[in-house]
């Protein structure tokens, strides 16, 4: 049997619905695809607190409580502690997130069975404000997953897979302080967003995935010397991807038209012919957009559109709209919607 896969934004929407309904849901997917971030985003959007548990480093008593002598000296009870105690005492809507559940031992997985379905264990009952969400890699990911017990899986209302999406990652990155040149590179080389891990068992190297590209962005922000930057980028996403990224960065840093100069004179600023430079210019302009300069940026976009660069022009307008929704209240937006670019964008 196969699992239905959704893009990150679709998954965040679905998880939010299950959270609101109080139904447990299990996310599956490759390492670094963004499962944890999706759960955090869905919980935040729904206004829920999060209790984060890592069953892979837990003991069965974490979900059952510690045996504790009774007051009569002849019996024992189970004393909740840690995450279990927090969940029992919760009074506000809370997601109890079981991350990397598939890497946990069968005994630890089984210890959550009563909580997932009956919502009580050893005389302690979870409040109605607690909702379970879990995530796991798959056996094929070589992430130490041996599987999830069948009775544990059957206690989730849905098991749904997460697949990477360039559009979703770029939209997230635009609002997450990821360097614009890295967003441009991923748009230029979308196949590098998530490359399946094919390392040998004894390899100690990273590979390209949404999580490691975020680290590459942080390395770029560090403004390292040339001899150190490549080592940092290769350490984040692997040597092959780092070679391509460095070549792209060199082009951007040496040949890219100055975005500020374009905004100052959008009617005469040069329009690049190379796709890599067009992506870089488009993202750089969108990151600088405001309700006061958007008219100049839209004018440049209209010139790109008329010059046969419609794909880049429309993506730039979409990015401006995402980053600065206030532009829709400006006369420049009204003018844009009446232009050929605007009509194509809104179609």
N, C-alpha and C positions, 0 to 999 in steps of 0.2 A: 504494500500500500504506500501511496505517496501523500505528502503533506502539501496542502495548498499554501502557496507563497504569496506574500503581499509586500509592496514597497513600504519603506519606513513610515511615510505619512499616512498611508492607508492603515498600517498596523497600529499606529498611535490612536487613530480614530476608533478602530475596533476595540482596542484595549480599554479606551475610555468608556465605551458603551458597556463592556463587561464589568468594569469597576462600578459604574453607576447602578448596574443590576445586581451587584454583589455576587457575581458568579466567577469562580476561579478560572483562569486562562493560562495556558502554557505556550511560550514562544520558543521556537527552535531556529537555529541558523548557525552559520559559520562564525568562527572567532572574529571579533572586530567589526561585525556588520552593524552593530549599534543597538542590540537588544536592550541592554541596560538603560541606554539613553532614551529609548522609546518608552520604557516603563516610567522613567522619571518624568518625561515630558507629559505623558498621559495623566499621571497622578497630579502633577502641578496644574495642568489645565482643568482637571476636575476639582481642584482645591483640597486634595487629600494629603495627609502626612505620609511618610514612608518609613517603614521598618525594614532595613536591609539585612538579610541573613545570607550566610554562605555555608550551605549544608556540607560542602566538600571538606570543610575544616571543622565540622561540628561533631558532637557526640550525640547518641540517641537521647541522652538525658536533657539535651538542650530543648527538645520539643516535648518532653514528658515531665520534666521536673526532677529534682533530686529526692531520693528516698530520705525521709526524715522521721525520727522517732516520735510517736504520739505521746501526748501528755500522760496517758495511762501506763506507759512503759511496756505495753504488750502489743501495740500495733504501730503501724507506720503510715505516713501519708507522703505525698509528693509535693515538694516545695518548688514553685515556679521561680525561675531566675532568668536574667538576661532578656533576650528578645521575647520569650514566652511571657514573662512578667509584664513587659511593656505592652504587649498585645492585650493581655487580660485587663490591664488597668486603663486601656485607651478609652477616651470619651469623645473623641472627634473622628471624623471619617479618615480611615488609615488603610493604606495598602501595605500588606505584609509581603515583601518581595523575596522570593527564594531564588537567588541567582546561582547559576551553574549547578542546578539540581542533579543533572545527569552524571556529574562527576562524584557525587556522594556515594558512600557505601550503601548496599541494600538495607542494612540495619537502620541507617540514618533516614533513608527514603521512607522506610516503613514507619518510622516514628512520627511522620507527619500525616499518616493516613487518617487517623481519627480527627485530627484538626481540620483537614481539608473537607471532609464530608460531614461528620457529626458535629464539628466545631466545638468539641470538648475533649478533654483528656484528664484522666485520673481525678475526676471530681471538679475540674476547673472548666468553665465555659467561656468561650470567646464572646465579646460583645458584638452586637449586630453591625457596629461601625467598621469592623475588620473585613477586608476583602483580600483574598490571596491572588498573587500573580507570580508565575515562575518562568525561568528561562534556562535553556540548556543548549550546548552544542550538540552535534550529531555524532554518531559512531564513526562516520566516514571522515570527520574533520580531524581525526587523530589528536583529540584534545583530552584524552583520558576518560572518555565517556564509554562505559560498558553497557549502558542502557538505563531505562527507567522501568521499575516494576510495573507490570500490567495493572494491578489494582490501584497503583498510584496514578498512572495516566488516566484511568477511567474516572477518576475523581475530578478531573478538569472539564469544564464545560466546553472547551475547544482547545485543540492543539493546532497552531498555525505557524507557518514558517516565515522568516524575514529574508528578503533578498535585497541586495544593494541597488540603489538607483542614483544615477548621476544627477538628475534633476533635483531629487530630494536632498542629496548631500550638498549640492551647490546652494540651494535655498537656505539650508541650515547654516552653511559656512558664511553666507553673506551677512548673517546677523550674529555671528559668533567670533568676530575679530580674526578670522582666518585671512592671511594676506591675500590681496586681490590677485597677485600674480600666480598664486597656487590655485585659486579657483579657476583662473583662466587656463592654466595648464591642464586641469582635470577636464575642462570642457573641450580642450584641444585633443586630449588623449583619454577619452572616456573609458577605454578598455583597461586602463591602469588603475581605475578606482578600486577594484577588488580582483586581485589575481589569486586564484586558488593556491593554497600552500602546497608546494611540491618539494619541499626540502627533504633531504635525506635525514635519517633518524639522528645522525650525529651533527647535523648542521646547527650552528648557533647564529642565525641571521634572521632579520625581520623580513616581512613581505608586505606588499601593498594591500591595504584594506582601509575602510573609512576611519578606523581608530588610529592606524599608524600614519595616515596622511595628516591627521590633526597634529600629531607629534612633529611631522615635517614642517607644518606651518609654524609651530612654536620655535623650531630651529631657525627658520628664516627670520622670525621676529628678533632673534638674538643677535642678528647682524654680526655673525662670526667672520673671522678672516677667511680668505679663500681656502687656505690649506686645511682649515678645520670644518668649514661648512660642508664640504663634500662628505667627510667622515660622518658628520651628524646626520645628513640626509640619507646616506647609505645605511646608517644604523637604524634609521626610522623605517624606511620602506624597501631596503635591499639595494644592492649595487646597480642592478640593471635600470630600475626606475629612477634611481638617483642620477645616473648619467644623463638620462633624457631630461629630467627636471633641471639639472644644472645648465644644460644647453639652452633650455627655454629661458631660464633666469638671466643668463648672459645676454640673450637677445633683448629681453625686456629692459635690462639695465643700460644697454648701450645704444639701442636703435629705436626704442619705443618713443613716439611723439609725446611730448609733455602734455599730460591731461589738462593742466591748468592753462596752458597756451591754447589748447583746443577750445576750452570754455571761453577764453577771452576773445577769440576770433573764429567762431564755428563756421563762418561762410568761406574762409580761406585756408583753414587748417588742412594739412594733407590727410588723405584717407589711405591707410595701408592696403596693400594687395594680398599680403600673406595671411592665411587663416590664423596662424598663431598670434600675429600682431593684432589682428582684428579682435580676437577674443580678449587679448590683454587690454586694448583700448576700451572696449565695451564695458568690461568689468570695472576698470579704473574710473571711468566717467560715472558709472552708476554709483560707485562708492562715494563720489564727491557730490552727488545730487542733493539739492535742497529746493524748497519752494521759491527761492529767489533766483537760482541759476538754471532751473530745469528748462526754461525756454531755449537757452543756448544749447543745452545738451540735446533737446528734441530737434533743434535745427540741424545739428550735426548728424543726428540719426536719420533725418529726412534725406540728407545728402548721401549717407551710406545706402539708404534704400534705393534712391535713384541711380546710384552707381552699381547696382546689382548685388549689394551686400545685405539683402533684406533679412536673412537669417540672423545676422549679428545685430542689426538695428532693432528688430523686434525683441530679441533677447535682452538688449540693453534697456529698452522701455519697460519690459517686465521687471527687470531688476530694480530700476528706479522706483517703480510702483510698489515693490515689496519693501524696499528700504525706506522710502519716504512717501507714505500714503497721502501726505498733505499736498502733494503736487496735484492731486485730483481736484483741489479747490481753487486752482489758479487759472487765470485766463489762458496761460500757455497750454494747459491740458485740454481746454476746450478747443483751442486752435489745432492741437495735435490730432484730436479725434476727427477733425474735418479734413485732415491731410491724407494723402495716399498711405502713408505709414500708419497713421492712426486707424484708418478703415481696415487695413490688413490685420493690425494687432487685435482689434475688437471683433473681427470676423469669427 
